[in-house]
Every structure is written in structure tokens, then in C-alpha cells.
Amino acid sequence: MINYRVVLHILSALLIFLAISLIAPAAIAFFYKEGDFNAFLITIGISLIIGIIGLLSNKSTGELRPKDGFLIVTVGWLLFAFIGALPFKLSGFIPSYTNAFFETMSGFTTTGASILTDIEALPHGLLFWRSLTHWLGGMGIILLSLAILPLLGIGGMQLFKAEVPGPVADKLTPRLKNTAKLLWGVYALISLVETILLKIAGMNWFDALCHTFGTMATGGFSTKNASVGQYNNIWIDYIIIVFMILAGLNFALHYRALRGRPGVYFKDREAMFFLGIIGFATLLIGVDVWKTAGFTIFKTFQYTLFQVVSILTTTGFGTADWEQWSKLSKGILFFLMFFGGCAGSTGGGIKIVRTIILMKHGLNEIKRLIHPHGVFSIRLGSIVVPRGIAGNIAGFFLLHVGLTVFGFLFMSAIGLDFETAFGSVAANINNIGPGLGGVGATDNYAHIPVIGKWFLCLLMLAGRLEIFTVLVLFTASFWKK
């Protein structure tokens, strides 16, 4: 049975947190005086009033159950997107609420898909809010709230399991609140370092902070129409490459490395597989691009590595129009969209650890054909993966493929061509942003029909919350007592 009083209490607290989050972009809007300040004030007021009324009318009573956790996480993300879209709409810079919601959901889910045809026309306050939605959504709105709002300290392991990316929630400490604080502490520290380095490399403080938000959240929103390619700066490219890789790795590894164990990266099978994919894909595409595009060796490596890391980590930043590359290079990049980052990272996609376990599971099935009575286990290093986890991953993969196929058929039915339909679905369910065809590296989603945008928003949410969390709400058994 769902404890609606607890659910409403926590959702109300999250709305208060949303109002607090809007203060920083409101301050920037006030400083630049570009016409968006009042929109932020109104949105803060709406979020604050609803949140306070909800808190006063719903006391936090009873324990938080798994069903409550799933409902809070999904509805919480929707609430953030619905209200977070108001500054865009009320300011008049994105007149259509559908487009404003799409942009906001894309931000909070760290997808990076955009309907904007002229990003640089937005005022500084809205640009900052647009990027901040990435940073908040990157490690998880719910996880952030657990770290800083004591009133949510009612034993929220269900929230943690529903929110943290990957098949296994890796608790660093016995107490969930301490875990949340540690993860966000690491997240903030790495973000600070990247911001400083980008400023030294040539960005101004505003752009450095906004691009850091997009990098660490593997989101991809830029303040420039030409994305990172606008700067044409080798140092900026390589700084962002390094931090995209860090964002694509398990943040638990960063925590342990900062505690004096830097060797943990090389002992982690998933991390090494992740880095191996980057190296192998960069080599394959690099040779192809060098032969066909006419770049120098060093420029080829720079462009290729950036695009490979950006797509694999599901960030979506761009420094080159890779749609102009050969079919082989485009095919490899499209294939990388489905891998995603490591479990416990801010990346989207299927996740590297799931891919490894699925591969090992498939090999074990082949071995069973040869040795029917053999006992074969799946290992990740010294860890034996429980059969239940392998079954969960197989189910996830099936749902992911099924939802992708259904999405492709849906987008085709509303009039999109084959490449655009498949590219848009793959890019949004894997939280990447740029896809293929009409939504490619230098295109946007402004031309997608209204119903298509709302459907893609659902795919963004399902992909960000790893499908199960969202789809479970559509089952009859979830709502039964």
C-alpha cells in the first residue's frame, strides 16, 4: 500500500528545494537585467507556496516503502520539469510550454536535446538555469535532497535504490545521508576543478561554470550555438574530454581515489572496459576520419577522441559535425550511444557493467550447451554476480530494446523519416541529445511534432531513471494494496 502522506510530504519538500535552486539564476537575471528576472520570481513563489502548503498539510508519518520510493522519484522529476519550465515560458523566450517543458526535462534528465535554434539569444539567467538543471539532475535530484534536507531523513533507502544509476546501488557508508553527502562532495569538488581549468584555458567564468555543469552531468547543454566547437581551443577540448571521462566513471571510485587509493581505477573491470572502448573506438574512427576527412593526425585524434568520449558518456557536446563523416564512423558512434557510462556515473545508456554481464551470461549459455551439467558463474573480478542480478539485467535489456523499437514505430507514424525517427529515439532513451538525420550533431528538435516532443520527454525520463522505475507505475499490481 502506498503511503500518500509521506509521498506528498517529500514531494512538497522537493518543491521548496526547487525554489531555493532558482535563486542563483534569478540573481544572475537581476544582475544582467535582460528581461527574465520576474519570470524567476514568479516561479520561485509558485514552487515555494505549493511546497509550504504541502508540508503543512501532510505530516511525515510512517515508513518509506519501495512503492513510495518509485512514486516519489518519478513524480518528483515530473514536478521539477513542469515547474522548472516556467521561467522559459513566462519570460517569453520560449513561448510554447511544450518546448519549455521539453528543454527543461532534457536538462534535468541530462539528455541535452534542445528545441532552441539560437541558444545565444537567451539571457544569461535562463542560460544558467538551463545548465544548472543538468548539474542538479546529474547525480540525482532525490539524492541531492537527501544530502541537504534533514526533514527527509526518514530512512530513504528506497529513494536511493530508485535513483542511483546502475544495477546495484553502491553504499559507501552505512548511513544513506552520509553516502549522499560524500557523493555530492566528490561531484562538487571535481566540478570546481574543471571550472577553474576552463577559465584558465580561455573561457569566461560564466561559460566555464555552465560547461562544467554540462560536462559533470554528462548533459551537453552549451551556451554557444556551435557547442564546444565554438571556442576552437585545443586546451578546452582536452580538459572537457578528461572530465567527461571522469563523469562517465563510477563516482564511488573517485571517492576511494581521493581517499588515497588511486589504483582502484585499474582494479575495476568496468572502468577498464570503459576506457578500452574509448581507445578502440577512437582508433577505428580516427583511422577512417584521417583517410577521408583530410585532417592532420593531431587534429584527427583531437576531434575523434572528443566525439567518442562525448557519445559514449552520453554527454552530447560537439566539436565537429560527425554526420559528415563516413558511414562506418557514424555507425560506430551510433553503436556507442547504447553502451553509456559506468554504473554509479552520471552517464545514461545501458551502462558498461550491464554489457559485461550480458556478454558473460551469453558465453555461459554457450558453455552449457557443451557441458549441460556444468555450473558456471558470472564474475566481475573477485565478485560473483548473483543469478538474480543477471536476470534483472536481461529483463532491463529486453525492455530497453522493446521501448526503442516501439519508440521508432511511434515516431515513424507521426511522419519522421527512418533515420530521424530511430536517431531521435536512441538519443533520448539513452540521454545523449544529438542523434541522426534531422536531429543530428548540428540540428535540433524544434521541428518535431508536439506529440513527438511529449513522447520523447517520456523516453528521456524512462532512460534517466533506468526504465523500471517509470514503467512499474504503469502496472496494475503497483497500485493494488
C-alpha positions in Angstrom: 0.0 0.0 0.0 1.3 3.5 -0.9 1.8 5.9 2.0 0.4 9.0 0.2 1.0 11.3 3.2 4.8 10.5 3.2 4.9 10.9 -0.6 3.2 14.3 -0.6 5.4 15.4 2.3 8.6 14.6 0.5 7.4 16.0 -2.9 6.5 19.2 -1.1 10.0 19.4 0.4 11.4 18.9 -3.0 9.4 21.8 -4.4 11.0 24.0 -1.6 14.4 22.8 -2.7 13.5 23.7 -6.3 12.6 27.2 -5.2 16.0 27.5 -3.5 17.7 26.3 -6.6 16.1 29.0 -8.6 17.6 31.8 -6.5 21.0 31.6 -8.2 19.7 32.0 -11.8 17.3 34.7 -10.5 20.3 36.6 -9.1 22.1 36.4 -12.4 19.0 37.6 -14.2 18.8 40.6 -11.8 22.4 41.4 -12.4 22.2 41.3 -16.2 18.7 42.9 -16.4 17.8 41.1 -19.6 14.1 40.7 -19.0 13.8 37.3 -17.3 14.1 38.3 -13.6 10.3 38.5 -13.0 9.8 35.1 -14.5 12.2 33.6 -12.0 10.5 35.5 -9.1 7.0 34.2 -10.1 8.3 30.6 -10.4 10.1 30.7 -7.1 6.8 32.0 -5.5 4.7 29.2 -7.1 7.2 26.5 -6.1 7.5 27.9 -2.5 3.8 28.3 -1.9 2.9 24.8 -3.1 5.7 23.3 -1.2 4.9 25.0 2.1 1.2 24.2 1.8 2.0 20.6 1.1 4.4 20.3 4.1 1.9 21.9 6.5 -1.0 19.7 5.3 1.0 16.4 5.2 3.0 15.3 8.2 5.7 12.7 7.6 4.2 9.7 9.2 5.1 6.0 8.7 8.0 4.3 6.9 9.0 4.8 3.3 8.3 1.7 1.3 9.7 0.7 -2.1 6.4 1.7 -3.9 6.6 5.1 -2.2 10.2 5.5 -3.4 9.3 4.7 -7.1 6.4 7.1 -7.0 8.4 9.9 -5.4 11.3 9.7 -7.8 9.2 9.6 -11.0 6.7 12.3 -9.9 9.5 14.3 -8.4 11.3 14.5 -11.7 8.0 15.4 -13.5 7.3 18.2 -10.9 10.7 19.6 -11.3 10.3 19.7 -15.1 6.7 21.1 -15.0 7.6 24.0 -12.7 11.2 24.4 -13.9 9.9 25.1 -17.4 8.0 28.2 -16.2 10.9 30.7 -16.4 11.3 29.9 -20.1 7.6 30.2 -20.7 6.8 33.2 -18.5 9.8 35.2 -19.8 8.6 34.8 -23.4 11.9 33.5 -24.6 10.3 30.0 -25.3 6.7 30.9 -25.9 5.4 27.3 -26.3 5.0 25.5 -23.0 5.6 22.2 -24.8 9.0 23.5 -25.9 9.8 24.9 -22.5 8.9 21.6 -20.9 11.0 19.6 -23.4 14.0 21.8 -22.8 13.7 21.5 -19.0 13.1 17.8 -19.0 16.1 17.4 -21.3 18.1 19.4 -18.8 17.1 17.5 -15.6 17.4 14.1 -17.3 20.9 15.3 -18.6 19.8 14.4 -22.2 20.9 17.7 -23.8 18.3 17.6 -26.6 17.2 21.1 -27.5 14.5 22.9 -29.4 16.5 26.2 -29.4 17.5 27.4 -32.9 19.6 30.3 -31.4 20.9 29.4 -28.0 23.0 32.6 -27.7 19.8 34.7 -27.9 18.7 33.5 -24.4 19.5 35.9 -21.5 22.2 34.9 -19.0 19.7 33.9 -16.3 17.9 31.4 -18.5 21.2 30.1 -19.9 22.5 29.5 -16.3 19.2 27.8 -15.3 19.3 25.6 -18.4 22.8 24.4 -17.5 22.0 24.1 -13.7 19.2 21.7 -14.5 21.9 19.4 -15.8 24.1 19.6 -12.7 21.1 19.0 -10.4 19.9 16.1 -12.4 23.3 14.6 -13.0 23.8 12.9 -9.7 20.1 12.9 -8.9 17.6 15.4 -7.6 16.4 13.0 -4.9 20.0 12.1 -3.8 20.8 15.8 -3.5 17.8 16.4 -1.4 18.6 13.6 0.9 22.0 15.1 1.4 20.9 18.6 2.3 17.3 18.4 3.6 17.3 16.9 7.1 13.5 16.7 7.0 13.8 13.9 4.5 15.9 11.9 6.9 13.3 9.2 7.5 15.3 6.2 6.2 15.2 6.7 2.4 17.0 3.7 1.1 14.1 3.1 -1.3 14.7 6.5 -2.8 18.4 5.7 -3.2 17.8 2.4 -4.9 15.3 4.0 -7.3 17.5 7.0 -8.1 21.2 5.9 -8.2 22.3 4.9 -11.8 23.3 1.3 -12.4 22.0 -2.2 -11.5 23.5 -2.1 -7.9 23.3 0.9 -5.5 26.8 1.0 -4.0 26.5 2.4 -0.5 29.8 3.9 0.6 28.8 4.3 4.2 26.1 2.6 6.4 24.1 5.8 6.6 22.3 6.9 3.4 22.6 10.6 4.2 26.3 10.3 4.6 26.6 8.4 1.3 24.7 11.2 -0.4 26.9 13.9 1.1 30.0 12.0 0.1 28.9 11.5 -3.5 27.8 15.2 -3.8 31.0 16.3 -2.2 33.1 14.5 -4.8 30.8 15.8 -7.5 31.2 19.4 -6.4 34.9 19.1 -5.9 35.6 17.8 -9.4 33.2 20.4 -10.8 35.1 23.2 -9.1 38.4 21.9 -10.5 37.0 21.8 -14.0 35.6 25.3 -13.8 38.9 26.7 -12.8 40.8 24.9 -15.5 38.3 26.0 -18.2 38.7 29.6 -17.0 42.5 29.3 -17.3 42.1 27.7 -20.8 40.2 30.8 -22.1 36.5 30.7 -21.1 35.0 33.4 -19.0 33.7 32.4 -15.6 30.0 32.2 -16.7 30.8 29.9 -19.7 33.3 27.8 -17.7 30.6 27.1 -15.0 27.9 26.4 -17.5 30.1 24.0 -19.5 31.2 22.3 -16.2 27.6 21.7 -15.4 27.1 20.1 -18.8 30.3 18.0 -18.5 30.0 16.6 -15.0 26.3 15.8 -15.5 27.1 14.3 -19.0 24.3 16.6 -20.2 25.8 18.6 -23.1 23.9 21.9 -22.9 26.3 24.7 -24.1 26.0 28.4 -24.0 27.1 28.5 -27.7 25.2 27.6 -30.9 28.3 25.6 -32.1 28.7 23.9 -28.7 32.3 23.5 -27.6 33.5 23.7 -31.2 32.7 27.5 -31.0 36.0 28.0 -29.0 38.3 26.2 -31.4 40.6 25.7 -28.4 42.7 22.5 -28.0 43.1 23.0 -24.3 39.4 23.4 -23.7 38.7 20.3 -25.8 41.1 18.1 -23.8 40.0 19.5 -20.4 36.4 18.6 -21.2 37.5 15.2 -22.6 39.2 14.4 -19.3 36.2 15.5 -17.2 33.7 13.7 -19.4 35.7 10.5 -18.8 35.7 11.2 -15.0 31.9 11.8 -15.2 31.4 8.5 -17.1 33.2 6.5 -14.4 31.7 5.3 -11.1 31.8 8.1 -8.6 32.4 5.6 -5.8 35.9 5.1 -7.5 36.6 8.8 -7.4 35.8 8.9 -3.7 38.1 6.0 -2.9 40.8 7.5 -5.1 40.6 10.8 -3.2 40.9 8.8 0.0 44.4 7.7 -1.1 43.6 4.7 -3.3 44.2 5.8 -6.9 44.8 2.3 -8.1 41.1 1.4 -7.7 40.5 2.5 -11.3 42.9 -0.1 -12.7 41.4 -2.9 -10.5 37.9 -2.1 -11.6 36.8 -4.3 -14.5 34.1 -2.0 -15.6 36.3 1.1 -15.6 39.0 -0.7 -17.7 36.4 -2.0 -20.1 35.0 1.6 -20.4 38.5 3.0 -21.1 39.2 0.2 -23.5 36.1 1.0 -25.6 37.2 4.6 -25.8 40.7 3.6 -27.0 39.4 1.0 -29.5 36.6 3.3 -31.0 39.0 6.2 -31.2 41.5 4.1 -33.1 38.9 2.8 -35.6 37.2 6.1 -36.2 40.5 8.0 -36.2 42.0 6.0 -39.0 38.8 6.3 -41.0 38.4 10.0 -40.5 42.1 10.7 -41.2 41.8 8.9 -44.5 38.5 10.5 -45.6 38.2 13.9 -43.9 41.7 15.4 -44.7 42.6 16.4 -41.1 46.1 16.3 -39.7 46.9 13.4 -37.4 46.8 15.5 -34.3 43.6 17.2 -35.3 42.0 13.9 -36.2 42.9 12.5 -32.8 41.5 15.6 -31.1 38.2 15.6 -33.0 37.8 11.8 -32.9 38.6 11.4 -29.2 36.2 14.2 -28.2 33.3 12.8 -30.2 33.9 9.2 -29.0 34.0 10.3 -25.3 31.1 12.7 -25.7 28.8 10.0 -27.3 29.9 7.1 -25.1 29.4 9.1 -21.8 26.1 10.3 -23.3 27.2 14.0 -22.9 26.5 15.2 -26.4 28.9 18.1 -26.6 30.3 18.6 -30.1 33.4 20.0 -31.7 32.9 18.6 -35.2 29.9 17.7 -37.4 30.4 13.9 -37.3 27.3 13.4 -39.5 29.6 14.4 -42.4 32.0 11.6 -41.6 31.8 8.2 -43.3 29.0 5.7 -42.7 31.5 3.5 -40.8 32.4 6.3 -38.4 28.8 7.3 -37.9 27.8 3.7 -37.4 30.4 3.2 -34.6 29.3 6.4 -32.9 25.7 5.4 -33.1 26.5 2.0 -31.6 28.3 3.7 -28.7 25.1 5.5 -27.8 23.7 2.3 -26.3 26.8 1.5 -24.1 26.6 4.6 -22.0 28.8 5.2 -18.9 29.7 3.1 -15.9 27.2 2.2 -13.2 27.3 4.9 -10.5 28.2 7.6 -13.0 26.1 10.4 -14.3 26.0 8.9 -17.8 23.0 7.3 -19.4 22.7 4.4 -21.8 22.5 0.7 -20.9 25.7 1.0 -18.7 29.0 -0.8 -19.2 28.6 -3.2 -16.3 25.3 -4.5 -17.8 27.0 -5.0 -21.1 29.8 -7.0 -19.5 27.4 -9.2 -17.5 25.2 -9.8 -20.6 28.3 -10.9 -22.6 29.4 -13.2 -19.8 25.9 -14.6 -19.4 25.8 -15.3 -23.2 29.1 -17.1 -23.0 27.9 -19.2 -20.1 24.9 -20.3 -22.1 27.2 -21.5 -24.9 29.3 -23.4 -22.3 26.1 -25.0 -21.0 25.3 -26.4 -24.5 28.7 -28.1 -24.4 28.6 -29.1 -20.7 24.9 -29.5 -19.8 25.7 -30.4 -16.2 28.3 -27.8 -15.6 28.0 -25.0 -13.1 29.0 -21.6 -14.4 29.0 -18.4 -12.5 29.4 -14.8 -13.7 32.3 -12.9 -12.1 33.3 -9.3 -12.1 36.9 -9.6 -10.8 36.6 -11.4 -7.5 32.9 -10.8 -7.1 30.4 -13.4 -8.1 27.3 -11.8 -9.7 24.1 -13.3 -8.2 21.8 -15.0 -10.7 19.0 -12.6 -9.8 21.1 -9.6 -10.9 21.8 -11.3 -14.3 18.1 -11.9 -14.7 17.3 -8.3 -13.8 19.8 -7.1 -16.4 18.4 -9.4 -19.1 14.9 -8.0 -18.3 16.2 -4.4 -18.5 17.9 -5.1 -21.8 14.7 -6.6 -23.2 12.6 -3.6 -22.1 15.2 -1.2 -23.4 15.2 -2.8 -26.8 11.4 -3.1 -26.8 10.9 0.5 -25.8 13.4 1.6 -28.5 11.5 -0.4 -31.2 8.2 0.9 -30.0 9.5 4.5 -30.0 10.9 4.1 -33.5 7.5 2.9 -34.8 5.7 5.8 -32.9 8.0 8.5 -34.3 7.7 7.0 -37.8 3.9 7.0 -37.5 3.9 10.8 -36.8 5.8 11.5 -40.0 9.5 11.3 -39.3 11.9 9.7 -41.8 13.7 6.4 -40.8 17.0 7.9 -39.8 15.4 10.8 -37.8 12.9 8.5 -36.1 15.5 6.0 -35.0 18.1 8.6 -34.2 15.8 10.6 -32.0 14.6 7.6 -30.0 18.0 6.2 -29.5 19.4 9.7 -28.5 16.6 10.4 -26.0 16.2 7.0 -24.3 20.0 6.9 -23.8 20.0 10.6 -22.7 22.5 11.7 -25.3 20.7 14.6 -27.1 22.1 14.7 -30.7 21.1 11.7 -32.8 20.9 11.1 -36.6 19.1 12.6 -39.5 17.1 15.7 -38.7 18.2 15.7 -35.1 21.9 15.2 -35.8 25.0 16.8 -34.4 24.3 20.3 -35.8 20.5 20.1 -35.7 17.8 20.4 -33.0 14.3 19.1 -32.1 12.3 22.3 -32.9 10.7 20.6 -36.0 9.5 17.5 -34.1 5.6 17.5 -33.8 4.2 18.4 -30.4 3.1 14.8 -29.7 6.5 13.6 -30.6 8.2 16.0 -28.2 6.0 14.8 -25.3 6.7 11.2 -26.2 10.5 11.9 -26.3 10.2 13.5 -22.9 8.8 10.2 -21.6 11.7 8.4 -23.1 14.2 10.8 -21.5 12.6 10.2 -18.1 12.5 6.4 -18.6 16.1 6.4 -19.7 17.3 8.6 -16.9 15.5 6.5 -14.3 16.6 3.3 -15.9 13.2 2.2 -17.3 12.0 0.0 -14.4 11.3 3.0 -12.1 9.0 4.6 -14.6 7.4 1.5 -16.2 6.5 0.0 -12.9 4.0 2.8 -12.4 2.1 1.6 -15.4 1.4 -1.9 -14.0 -1.8 -2.7 -12.3 -0.1 -4.5 -9.4 1.8 -1.4 -8.4 -1.5 0.4 -7.4 -3.0 -2.6 -5.6 -3.0 -2.8 -1.9 
